[in-house]
Amino acid sequence: MKKRFIQIGDYATADAGFTLCKWSLSPAVYRAVRETVPGMDGAADCSALLTGDVQYDVRTLTAVLELSEKTRDYRLGAIAHLINRFDGRTEQIILPDTPHLYLRGRIHVEQQYCDTAHAAVKLTAVCEPWQYARQETAYVLTNTAAVQSAAIRNQGRKAVCPVFTAAAPCAVICGNVTHGISAAGSCQFDDIVFRHGSTVISHSGSGTLRITFREGWL
C-alpha cells in the first residue's frame, strides 16, 4: 500500500519513507476594509473598492510526517535532507486530496523527535490564498480578416490576466478595449482580465491566437 504523502516541488515525501499522518490548511479569509463616514450609520465597506474584487490574507499549511523505517541514523539523515532542501524556500506544494491543484508558499521544517524506533517532522508553509490548477487553461483561435468572437471560460474564482500568443499580427477586442498585436509573440494587457465565468473575446487578423491562463480556487 502506497504511503499517504505530500509533494513539494518534484519531491514526494513518501520516497524517503515518510508517512503523512495529518495536515490542515487554514481557511481563506478576505481582507475587510471598512471606513467610518460622518453622518452615516455603521461603516462603508471598501473591501473591493479598487479592483472590484476583495483581497485575501495568506493561509497556513501544517503537516506532520512520521518515519519508522531503517535505522535511527537513516531517519536523522532523511530529516536533515528535508530541512536543508526546503526550509526557508518557496515551493509548489500538492496535497493528497487535490492532486490537480497546487499551493505556493514558504516552508519551515522542524524535527519533532527521533528516538530508537520512530521520527517525526513538522512542516509549516505560509501560502498564497489560492490553490492553482497544475495545468494551464488554453484556447487556440484562428484569425480571419472578419472579426470573430469566442467565449473564454474561467472556471476558477481568481481573476486572471491572460497571456495572448499570436502567430502573426492581429487585433484583440474585449468589451470596450481594443489592442493590436503588431508581430508574432506573447503579451499581456492589464485591462483585459478574466473573472469567474465567461468573457467574450473578439479577434481578427491572420494566423492563430493562443490564449492561456491559470485558474485558481480558494
GUVO-465019 format. One record per residue (C-alpha): y, z, x. Coordinates in nm, 3 decimals. Layout:
# GUVO-465019
> Y | Z | X
...
END
This chain:
# GUVO-465019
> 0.000 | 0.000 | 0.000
> 0.337 | -0.102 | 0.141
> 0.580 | 0.180 | 0.206
> 0.896 | 0.201 | -0.002
> 1.189 | 0.107 | 0.221
> 1.549 | 0.002 | 0.251
> 1.663 | -0.292 | 0.459
> 1.959 | -0.260 | 0.695
> 2.064 | -0.600 | 0.822
> 1.734 | -0.757 | 0.932
> 1.567 | -0.418 | 0.990
> 1.323 | -0.286 | 0.729
> 1.275 | 0.091 | 0.769
> 0.903 | 0.064 | 0.687
> 0.846 | -0.147 | 1.000
> 0.875 | 0.167 | 1.215
> 0.664 | 0.370 | 0.972
> 0.947 | 0.537 | 0.780
> 0.892 | 0.605 | 0.410
> 1.191 | 0.609 | 0.178
> 1.149 | 0.940 | -0.007
> 1.467 | 0.945 | -0.211
> 1.801 | 0.776 | -0.237
> 2.113 | 0.789 | -0.451
> 2.424 | 0.577 | -0.488
> 2.739 | 0.733 | -0.626
> 2.885 | 0.554 | -0.930
> 3.174 | 0.312 | -0.908
> 3.497 | 0.483 | -1.017
> 3.811 | 0.284 | -1.080
> 4.137 | 0.396 | -0.922
> 4.359 | 0.522 | -1.203
> 4.735 | 0.472 | -1.164
> 4.949 | 0.635 | -1.432
> 5.325 | 0.671 | -1.435
> 5.536 | 0.902 | -1.647
> 5.819 | 0.716 | -1.821
> 6.118 | 0.912 | -1.956
> 6.119 | 0.909 | -2.335
> 5.753 | 0.803 | -2.356
> 5.467 | 1.024 | -2.470
> 5.183 | 1.056 | -2.222
> 5.185 | 0.822 | -1.922
> 5.184 | 0.446 | -1.875
> 4.853 | 0.311 | -1.745
> 4.942 | 0.088 | -1.448
> 4.589 | 0.067 | -1.306
> 4.566 | -0.312 | -1.348
> 4.936 | -0.393 | -1.335
> 4.950 | -0.602 | -1.016
> 4.646 | -0.830 | -1.047
> 4.512 | -0.778 | -1.397
> 4.204 | -0.604 | -1.251
> 4.153 | -0.239 | -1.165
> 4.059 | -0.142 | -0.810
> 3.759 | 0.075 | -0.727
> 3.706 | 0.355 | -0.477
> 3.428 | 0.348 | -0.219
> 3.074 | 0.456 | -0.307
> 2.839 | 0.673 | -0.103
> 2.475 | 0.586 | -0.043
> 2.247 | 0.871 | 0.062
> 1.885 | 0.817 | 0.164
> 1.612 | 1.033 | 0.317
> 1.346 | 0.867 | 0.534
> 1.031 | 1.051 | 0.638
> 0.791 | 0.967 | 0.920
> 0.449 | 1.121 | 0.985
> 0.281 | 0.851 | 1.192
> 0.157 | 0.877 | 1.553
> 0.286 | 1.137 | 1.798
> 0.595 | 1.355 | 1.800
> 0.729 | 1.153 | 2.095
> 0.689 | 0.834 | 1.893
> 0.875 | 0.988 | 1.598
> 1.157 | 1.110 | 1.822
> 1.184 | 0.762 | 1.971
> 1.192 | 0.597 | 1.628
> 1.471 | 0.832 | 1.516
> 1.668 | 0.772 | 1.837
> 1.635 | 0.396 | 1.786
> 1.763 | 0.424 | 1.428
> 2.063 | 0.634 | 1.538
> 2.158 | 0.414 | 1.832
> 2.118 | 0.090 | 1.640
> 2.307 | 0.178 | 1.322
> 2.517 | 0.495 | 1.344
> 2.886 | 0.412 | 1.302
> 2.823 | 0.045 | 1.230
> 2.900 | -0.157 | 0.917
> 2.591 | -0.333 | 0.786
> 2.446 | -0.502 | 0.480
> 2.204 | -0.269 | 0.300
> 1.939 | -0.380 | 0.050
> 1.795 | -0.119 | -0.187
> 1.438 | -0.137 | -0.322
> 1.537 | -0.160 | -0.689
> 1.778 | -0.453 | -0.639
> 1.629 | -0.682 | -0.371
> 1.854 | -0.971 | -0.483
> 2.172 | -0.773 | -0.405
> 2.321 | -0.601 | -0.103
> 2.573 | -0.327 | -0.033
> 2.809 | -0.331 | 0.263
> 2.900 | -0.002 | 0.427
> 2.950 | 0.203 | 0.743
> 2.640 | 0.403 | 0.828
> 2.575 | 0.752 | 0.963
> 2.223 | 0.855 | 1.068
> 2.123 | 1.213 | 1.149
> 1.792 | 1.378 | 1.227
> 1.693 | 1.646 | 0.976
> 1.380 | 1.770 | 1.151
> 1.098 | 1.659 | 1.378
> 0.806 | 1.902 | 1.403
> 0.449 | 1.860 | 1.522
> 0.343 | 1.664 | 1.212
> 0.646 | 1.520 | 1.035
> 1.000 | 1.397 | 1.086
> 1.289 | 1.309 | 0.858
> 1.629 | 1.148 | 0.890
> 1.920 | 1.139 | 0.650
> 2.112 | 0.815 | 0.622
> 2.452 | 0.802 | 0.456
> 2.676 | 0.500 | 0.415
> 3.030 | 0.473 | 0.282
> 3.014 | 0.143 | 0.096
> 3.237 | -0.105 | -0.076
> 3.217 | -0.058 | -0.454
> 3.043 | -0.390 | -0.514
> 2.680 | -0.495 | -0.490
> 2.687 | -0.857 | -0.377
> 2.446 | -1.139 | -0.455
> 2.240 | -1.229 | -0.148
> 2.256 | -1.595 | -0.247
> 2.590 | -1.766 | -0.296
> 2.652 | -1.950 | -0.622
> 2.720 | -2.319 | -0.563
> 2.831 | -2.612 | -0.777
> 2.844 | -2.970 | -0.649
> 3.075 | -3.205 | -0.840
> 3.111 | -3.580 | -0.797
> 3.469 | -3.704 | -0.789
> 3.586 | -4.025 | -0.955
> 3.924 | -4.191 | -0.999
> 3.939 | -4.050 | -1.352
> 3.990 | -3.676 | -1.395
> 3.671 | -3.492 | -1.487
> 3.615 | -3.131 | -1.585
> 3.337 | -2.879 | -1.524
> 3.285 | -2.522 | -1.643
> 3.218 | -2.290 | -1.348
> 3.049 | -1.965 | -1.444
> 3.089 | -1.637 | -1.259
> 2.820 | -1.405 | -1.393
> 2.935 | -1.115 | -1.176
> 3.201 | -0.858 | -1.259
> 3.403 | -0.907 | -0.940
> 3.685 | -1.162 | -0.945
> 3.627 | -1.410 | -0.661
> 3.833 | -1.666 | -0.472
> 3.601 | -1.968 | -0.435
> 3.563 | -2.197 | -0.136
> 3.619 | -2.568 | -0.203
> 3.445 | -2.807 | 0.035
> 3.549 | -3.169 | -0.004
> 3.369 | -3.467 | 0.144
> 3.684 | -3.680 | 0.105
> 4.043 | -3.642 | -0.024
> 4.058 | -3.516 | -0.381
> 4.259 | -3.308 | -0.628
> 4.163 | -2.978 | -0.789
> 4.317 | -2.850 | -1.113
> 4.269 | -2.502 | -1.261
> 4.484 | -2.423 | -1.563
> 4.845 | -2.494 | -1.464
> 4.763 | -2.501 | -1.092
> 4.705 | -2.827 | -0.903
> 4.606 | -2.856 | -0.537
> 4.545 | -3.165 | -0.329
> 4.284 | -3.164 | -0.054
> 4.403 | -3.425 | 0.194
> 4.096 | -3.451 | 0.416
> 3.730 | -3.358 | 0.430
> 3.675 | -2.987 | 0.494
> 3.675 | -2.641 | 0.335
> 3.965 | -2.441 | 0.193
> 4.057 | -2.161 | -0.046
> 4.355 | -2.123 | -0.277
> 4.496 | -1.778 | -0.353
> 4.600 | -1.885 | -0.702
> 4.253 | -2.004 | -0.807
> 4.039 | -1.703 | -0.896
> 3.715 | -1.695 | -1.094
> 3.684 | -1.387 | -1.313
> 3.376 | -1.294 | -1.512
> 3.279 | -1.576 | -1.745
> 3.361 | -1.947 | -1.734
> 3.654 | -2.116 | -1.562
> 3.726 | -2.484 | -1.619
> 3.792 | -2.686 | -1.303
> 3.924 | -3.041 | -1.329
> 3.891 | -3.274 | -1.033
> 3.946 | -3.632 | -0.923
> 3.931 | -3.840 | -0.607
> 3.637 | -3.964 | -0.405
> 3.324 | -3.814 | -0.254
> 3.182 | -3.481 | -0.364
> 3.343 | -3.142 | -0.417
> 3.130 | -2.835 | -0.349
> 3.242 | -2.500 | -0.495
> 3.085 | -2.182 | -0.358
> 3.142 | -1.812 | -0.422
> 2.951 | -1.485 | -0.403
> 2.909 | -1.286 | -0.722
> 2.947 | -0.909 | -0.724
> 2.847 | -0.631 | -0.963
> 2.928 | -0.262 | -0.985
END
